[in-house]
Amino acid sequence: MVRGAARVVAGAAEHDLAEGDALYCSGGIRHSWQLLTGDTKVLLVAVAEDARITLDD
């Protein structure tokens, strides 16, 4: 997390992340993000042959 806070659901686990935190998800783990503050900035790095990102409004 660059700034702000987010809740990440990865598989059956839920993680609350704040500035400076990081989360690693193994391949094949379904995950979703919910931004918790209006100023949240996330740096997302994905390394995969078949990565797919969807953004919900």
DSSP file (Angstrom, degrees, kcal/mol; ACC not computed):
  #  RESIDUE AA STRUCTURE BP1 BP2  ACC     N-H-->O    O-->H-N    N-H-->O    O-->H-N    TCO  KAPPA ALPHA  PHI   PSI    X-CA   Y-CA   Z-CA
    1    1 A M              0   0    0      0, 0.0    19,-2.7     0, 0.0    41,-0.2   0.000 360.0 360.0 360.0 127.5    0.0    0.0    0.0
    2    2 A V        -     0   0    0     39,-2.0     2,-0.3     1,-0.4    40,-0.2   0.867 360.0 -11.0 -83.4 -41.9    1.4    3.4   -1.0
    3    3 A R  B    S+A   41   0A   0     38,-1.8    38,-2.2    16,-0.1    -1,-0.4  -0.987 109.7  10.6-155.7 152.0   -1.3    5.4    0.8
    4    4 A G  S    S-     0   0    0     -2,-0.3    15,-0.8    36,-0.2     2,-0.3  -0.462  82.5 -72.7  83.8-149.2   -4.6    4.8    2.6
    5    5 A A  E     -B   18   0B   0     13,-0.2    31,-2.8    -2,-0.1    32,-0.9  -0.991  37.3-176.5-152.2 152.2   -6.1    1.5    3.5
    6    6 A A  E     -BC  17  35B   0     11,-2.1    11,-3.4    -2,-0.3     2,-0.5  -0.988  21.9-133.8-148.8 153.7   -7.8   -1.5    1.8
    7    7 A R  E     -BC  16  34B   0     27,-2.9    27,-2.4    -2,-0.3     2,-0.5  -0.953  24.3-165.4-108.6 128.6   -9.4   -4.8    2.7
    8    8 A V  E     -BC  15  33B   0      7,-3.3     7,-3.1    -2,-0.5     2,-0.6  -0.962   9.7-159.9-118.1 128.3   -8.3   -7.7    0.6
    9    9 A V  E     +BC  14  32B   0     23,-2.3    23,-2.0    -2,-0.5     2,-0.5  -0.943  15.4 177.1-104.5 119.5  -10.1  -11.1    0.5
   10   10 A A  E >   -BC  13  31B   0      3,-2.6     3,-2.0    -2,-0.6     2,-0.3  -0.951  62.6 -46.9-126.9 109.4   -7.8  -13.8   -0.7
   11   11 A G  T 3  S-     0   0    0     19,-2.6    18,-0.0    -2,-0.5     0, 0.0  -0.543 123.0 -24.7  64.3-127.0   -9.3  -17.3   -0.8
   12   12 A A  T 3  S+     0   0    0     -2,-0.3     2,-0.3    -3,-0.1    -1,-0.3   0.424 121.8  93.1 -94.7  -0.8  -11.0  -17.7    2.6
   13   13 A A  E <   -B   10   0B   0     -3,-2.0    -3,-2.6     2,-0.0     2,-0.4  -0.706  59.1-154.1-100.1 146.2   -8.7  -15.1    4.4
   14   14 A E  E     -B    9   0B   0     -2,-0.3     2,-0.4    -5,-0.2    -5,-0.2  -0.969  12.2-171.2-118.2 133.6   -9.4  -11.4    4.9
   15   15 A H  E     -B    8   0B   0     -7,-3.1    -7,-3.3    -2,-0.4     2,-0.6  -0.987  15.4-151.6-128.7 129.6   -6.6   -8.9    5.3
   16   16 A D  E     -B    7   0B   0     -2,-0.4     2,-0.4    -9,-0.2    -9,-0.2  -0.903  23.3-165.4 -97.7 120.8   -6.8   -5.2    6.2
   17   17 A L  E     -B    6   0B   0    -11,-3.4   -11,-2.1    -2,-0.6     2,-0.2  -0.842   9.1-177.8-110.9 144.1   -3.8   -3.4    4.7
   18   18 A A  E >   -B    5   0B   0     -2,-0.4     3,-2.7   -13,-0.2   -13,-0.2  -0.759  48.7 -47.7-128.5 175.7   -2.4    0.1    5.5
   19   19 A E  T 3  S+     0   0    0    -15,-0.8   -17,-0.2     1,-0.3    -1,-0.1  -0.163 127.8  18.6 -48.7 129.3    0.3    2.3    4.2
   20   20 A G  T 3  S+     0   0    0    -19,-2.7    -1,-0.3     1,-0.3     2,-0.1   0.223  97.3 122.3  92.7 -13.8    3.6    0.3    3.9
   21   21 A D    <   -     0   0    0     -3,-2.7    -1,-0.3   -20,-0.1     2,-0.3  -0.415  40.6-166.5 -80.7 158.0    1.9   -3.1    4.0
   22   22 A A        -     0   0    0     -2,-0.1     2,-0.4    -3,-0.1    -4,-0.0  -0.969   6.5-160.0-140.1 155.3    2.2   -5.8    1.3
   23   23 A L        -     0   0    0     -2,-0.3     2,-0.5     2,-0.0    -6,-0.0  -0.997   3.3-158.5-139.3 133.6    0.4   -9.0    0.4
   24   24 A Y        -     0   0    0     -2,-0.4     2,-0.5     0, 0.0    -2,-0.0  -0.950   8.0-168.1-111.6 128.8    1.5  -11.9   -1.8
   25   25 A C        -     0   0    0     -2,-0.5     3,-0.1     4,-0.0     6,-0.0  -0.969  19.6-128.6-116.1 129.8   -1.0  -14.2   -3.3
   26   26 A S    >   -     0   0    0     -2,-0.5     3,-1.7     1,-0.1     0, 0.0  -0.308  43.3 -80.3 -67.4 157.3    0.0  -17.5   -4.9
   27   27 A G  T 3  S+     0   0    0      1,-0.2    -1,-0.1    -2,-0.0     3,-0.1  -0.297 116.8  28.1 -57.8 141.6   -1.2  -18.2   -8.4
   28   28 A G  T 3  S+     0   0    0      1,-0.3     2,-0.7    -3,-0.1    -1,-0.2   0.347  85.4 125.4  88.5  -6.5   -4.7  -19.6   -8.6
   29   29 A I    <   -     0   0    0     -3,-1.7    -1,-0.3   -19,-0.0     2,-0.2  -0.781  57.7-137.1 -87.8 116.9   -5.9  -17.8   -5.4
   30   30 A R        +     0   0    0     -2,-0.7   -19,-2.6    -3,-0.1     2,-0.3  -0.533  33.1 173.2 -71.3 137.1   -9.0  -15.7   -6.2
   31   31 A H  E     -C   10   0B   0    -21,-0.2     2,-0.3    -2,-0.2   -21,-0.2  -0.989  18.5-167.9-147.0 154.2   -8.8  -12.3   -4.5
   32   32 A S  E     -C    9   0B   0    -23,-2.0   -23,-2.3    -2,-0.3     2,-0.4  -0.974  12.3-141.2-141.8 155.2  -10.6   -9.0   -4.4
   33   33 A W  E     -C    8   0B   0     -2,-0.3     2,-0.4   -25,-0.2   -25,-0.2  -0.926   8.5-169.9-120.2 140.5   -9.8   -5.5   -3.1
   34   34 A Q  E     -C    7   0B   0    -27,-2.4   -27,-2.9    -2,-0.4     2,-0.3  -0.980  23.0-135.7-127.1 118.1  -12.1   -3.0   -1.3
   35   35 A L  E     -C    6   0B   0     -2,-0.4   -29,-0.3   -29,-0.2     3,-0.1  -0.550  15.6-169.4 -73.6 135.4  -10.6    0.5   -0.8
   36   36 A L        +     0   0    0    -31,-2.8     2,-0.3    -2,-0.3   -30,-0.2   0.578  67.3  42.3-103.7 -13.6  -11.3    1.8    2.7
   37   37 A T  S >  S-     0   0    0    -32,-0.9     3,-1.3     1,-0.1   -32,-0.1  -0.964  76.6-125.7-133.5 152.4  -10.2    5.5    2.3
   38   38 A G  T 3  S+     0   0    0     -2,-0.3    -1,-0.1     1,-0.3    -3,-0.0   0.681 109.1  52.3 -69.2 -18.2  -10.8    8.0   -0.5
   39   39 A D  T 3  S+     0   0    0      2,-0.0    -1,-0.3   -34,-0.0     2,-0.1   0.177  77.7 143.1-103.6  17.7   -7.1    8.7   -0.9
   40   40 A T    <   -     0   0    0     -3,-1.3     2,-0.4   -35,-0.1   -36,-0.2  -0.348  26.4-174.5 -65.7 133.6   -6.0    5.1   -1.3
   41   41 A K  B     -A    3   0A   0    -38,-2.2   -39,-2.0    -2,-0.1   -38,-1.8  -0.998   4.0-169.7-128.8 126.5   -3.1    4.4   -3.7
   42   42 A V        -     0   0    0     -2,-0.4     2,-0.7   -41,-0.2   -38,-0.0  -0.940  16.8-150.3-119.9 137.0   -2.1    0.8   -4.4
   43   43 A L        -     0   0    0     -2,-0.4     2,-0.5     2,-0.0    -2,-0.0  -0.942  22.8-169.4-102.8 114.0    1.0   -0.4   -6.3
   44   44 A L        -     0   0    0     -2,-0.7     2,-0.5     2,-0.0    -2,-0.0  -0.916   9.1-176.1-111.1 124.6    0.0   -3.7   -7.9
   45   45 A V        -     0   0    0     -2,-0.5     2,-0.4     2,-0.0    -2,-0.0  -0.983   5.5-175.4-120.3 122.9    2.6   -6.0   -9.5
   46   46 A A        -     0   0    0     -2,-0.5     2,-0.5     2,-0.1     5,-0.0  -0.969  10.9-175.1-121.8 132.6    1.4   -9.1  -11.3
   47   47 A V        +     0   0    0     -2,-0.4     2,-0.3     3,-0.0     3,-0.1  -0.917  38.4 114.0-125.9 103.3    3.6  -11.8  -12.8
   48   48 A A    >   -     0   0    0     -2,-0.5     3,-0.5     1,-0.1    -2,-0.1  -0.968  63.1-130.4-165.6 150.7    1.5  -14.4  -14.6
   49   49 A E  T 3  S+     0   0    0     -2,-0.3    -1,-0.1     1,-0.2     0, 0.0   0.808 111.1  29.0 -74.0 -29.7    0.9  -15.7  -18.1
   50   50 A D  T 3  S+     0   0    0     -3,-0.1    -1,-0.2     2,-0.0     2,-0.1  -0.099  80.8 155.3-126.2  35.6   -2.9  -15.5  -17.7
   51   51 A A    <   -     0   0    0     -3,-0.5     2,-0.4    -5,-0.0    -3,-0.1  -0.378  19.7-169.8 -65.5 140.5   -3.4  -12.6  -15.3
   52   52 A R        -     0   0    0     -2,-0.1     2,-0.5     2,-0.0    -2,-0.0  -0.992   4.0-167.3-135.8 126.6   -6.9  -10.9  -15.6
   53   53 A I        -     0   0    0     -2,-0.4     2,-0.4     2,-0.0    -2,-0.0  -0.952   3.7-174.5-116.4 129.9   -7.8   -7.7  -13.8
   54   54 A T        -     0   0    0     -2,-0.5     2,-0.5     2,-0.0    -2,-0.0  -0.981  10.8-152.3-122.8 138.9  -11.4   -6.4  -13.5
   55   55 A L        -     0   0    0     -2,-0.4     2,-0.4     2,-0.0    -2,-0.0  -0.942   7.0-160.7-112.3 125.6  -12.3   -3.1  -12.0
   56   56 A D              0   0    0     -2,-0.5    -2,-0.0     1,-0.1     0, 0.0  -0.844 360.0 360.0-102.4 141.3  -15.7   -2.5  -10.4
   57   57 A D              0   0    0     -2,-0.4    -1,-0.1     0, 0.0    -2,-0.0   0.466 360.0 360.0 -77.7 360.0  -17.1    0.9   -9.9
